[in-house]
Amino acid sequence: MKNYIGAKPFIFPQPVLLIGSYDAEGKPNLMNVAYGGIVNSNRLQINIGVRHKSSDNIKLTKEFTVGVATEDILVAADYVGIVSGNDEPDKVEKSGLHVIKSEHINAPIIEECMITMECVVEEINQYDQTLRIVAEIKDVLVDDAIALLDGHLDIGRAGIISYDPDQHLYYKLGREVGRAFEDGKQLIG
Ligand SMILES: Cc1cc2nc3c(=O)[nH]c(=O)nc-3n(C[C@H](O)[C@H](O)[C@H](O)COP(=O)(O)O)c2cc1C
């Protein structure tokens, strides 16, 4: 037996993305975004409310970073998702996270993040009170702690967290359970 429960954004897992941007004075800001994802191999999108400080920043600078949140910075990641830089001028300091300017774009990088994508805006469209921002991923900065010698990432060790929009919980992503583009082959032919 199954039951309909109404229209809800139930795609799992949802990411916990930390969006880094600068304002006109070069002050860094961070926000938590779950409504984001991949467009294609070199583009991503984030969907953010028009009133956020980050929205003004990104409209102005057209550049931002996307840090992937992990268990060790969960509290800070949640904090930047419940307090606005419009209300709290010391938001980044109070989060306890440390930021440095990207070498390539005008956006801050969170030193505690294992994976950070440096993005340049291609398109901004508004749907109701939400900005849908499509950006090109220019480069990705990866911490040595999860970099394998063969150039791949040891992603299972990163402690990446995911957001459950139903119960408002964070989950830690676990171990690998299969091989993509491989395991289905047993049903071919
Ligand atoms: C788990 C979580 C997910 C969130 N996802 C989004 C999102 O996808 N889009 C959005 O506009 N706000 C989202 N928020 C809310 C913003 O992060 C929050 O309003 C933040 O204070 C905005 O910061 P700013 O005004 O300093 O830019 C989320 C918050 C949390 C805690």
The ligand as an SDF file (V2000), in Angstrom:
LIG
                    3D

 31 33  0  0  0  0  0  0  0  0999 V2000
   19.2620   23.0580    5.3640 C   0  0  0  0  0  0  0  0  0  0  0  0
   18.9790   24.4140    4.7480 C   0  0  0  0  0  0  0  0  0  0  0  0
   18.7710   24.5070    3.3930 C   0  0  0  0  0  0  0  0  0  0  0  0
   18.4850   25.7440    2.8000 C   0  0  0  0  0  0  0  0  0  0  0  0
   18.2850   25.8130    1.4540 N   0  0  0  0  0  0  0  0  0  0  0  0
   18.0030   27.0080    0.8740 C   0  0  0  0  0  0  0  0  0  0  0  0
   17.8230   27.0830   -0.5300 C   0  0  0  0  0  0  0  0  0  0  0  0
   17.9520   26.0930   -1.2600 O   0  0  0  0  0  0  0  0  0  0  0  0
   17.5060   28.3070   -1.0560 N   0  0  0  0  0  0  0  0  0  0  0  0
   17.3690   29.4210   -0.2690 C   0  0  0  0  0  0  0  0  0  0  0  0
   17.0780   30.5020   -0.7940 O   0  0  0  0  0  0  0  0  0  0  0  0
   17.5650   29.3780    1.0720 N   0  0  0  0  0  0  0  0  0  0  0  0
   17.8880   28.2040    1.6530 C   0  0  0  0  0  0  0  0  0  0  0  0
   18.1030   28.1410    3.0020 N   0  0  0  0  0  0  0  0  0  0  0  0
   17.9670   29.3580    3.8130 C   0  0  0  0  0  0  0  0  0  0  0  0
   19.1570   30.3290    3.6990 C   0  0  0  0  0  0  0  0  0  0  0  0
   20.3950   29.6530    3.8380 O   0  0  0  0  0  0  0  0  0  0  0  0
   19.0160   31.3920    4.8010 C   0  0  0  0  0  0  0  0  0  0  0  0
   17.8480   32.1500    4.5540 O   0  0  0  0  0  0  0  0  0  0  0  0
   20.2310   32.2920    4.9550 C   0  0  0  0  0  0  0  0  0  0  0  0
   20.0990   32.9940    6.1630 O   0  0  0  0  0  0  0  0  0  0  0  0
   20.4470   33.2890    3.8420 C   0  0  0  0  0  0  0  0  0  0  0  0
   21.6100   34.0030    4.1540 O   0  0  0  0  0  0  0  0  0  0  0  0
   21.9910   35.4160    3.5730 P   0  0  0  0  0  0  0  0  0  0  0  0
   20.7870   36.3400    3.6770 O   0  0  0  0  0  0  0  0  0  0  0  0
   23.1190   35.8770    4.4690 O   0  0  0  0  0  0  0  0  0  0  0  0
   22.4260   35.2360    2.1600 O   0  0  0  0  0  0  0  0  0  0  0  0
   18.4120   26.9170    3.6060 C   0  0  0  0  0  0  0  0  0  0  0  0
   18.6640   26.8120    4.9830 C   0  0  0  0  0  0  0  0  0  0  0  0
   18.9510   25.5740    5.5500 C   0  0  0  0  0  0  0  0  0  0  0  0
   19.2040   25.5010    7.0360 C   0  0  0  0  0  0  0  0  0  0  0  0
  1  2  1  0
  2  3  1  0
  2 30  2  0
  3  4  2  0
  4  5  1  0
  4 28  1  0
  5  6  2  0
  6  7  1  0
  6 13  1  0
  7  8  2  0
  7  9  1  0
  9 10  1  0
 10 11  2  0
 10 12  1  0
 12 13  2  0
 13 14  1  0
 14 15  1  0
 14 28  1  0
 15 16  1  0
 16 17  1  0
 16 18  1  0
 18 19  1  0
 18 20  1  0
 20 21  1  0
 20 22  1  0
 22 23  1  0
 23 24  1  0
 24 25  2  0
 24 26  1  0
 24 27  1  0
 28 29  2  0
 29 30  1  0
 30 31  1  0
M  END
$$$$
